[in-house]
Amino acid sequence: MSIAEQIFEVAKPLPESLALEALHFIEYLSSKNADRAEMSDLTRAQETVMKHVWDNRDDEVWNDVETF
């Protein structure tokens, strides 16, 4: 049985209000996952564009600066 089927089986006997709350939580998790994937794509795009700025002789002095 797949995870989706297991979720369905557990949710079937829930009262309508709790089932709706579970649905909202699943939608929240789905949205959060989509946001994370989008942020990852944006980060990779930024790295590609900024590589020439970050990786140069003048920038080397910043490599050993402590971050907090």
Contacts in CASP RR format, 6 or more apart in sequence:
PFRMAT RR
TARGET T0000
AUTHOR 0000-0000-0000
METHOD contacts of the structure
MODEL  1
MSIAEQIFEVAKPLPESLALEALHFIEYLSSKNADRAEMSDLTRAQETVM
KHVWDNRDDEVWNDVETF
1 9 0 8 1.000
7 26 0 8 1.000
11 19 0 8 1.000
11 22 0 8 1.000
11 23 0 8 1.000
14 22 0 8 1.000
53 59 0 8 1.000
END
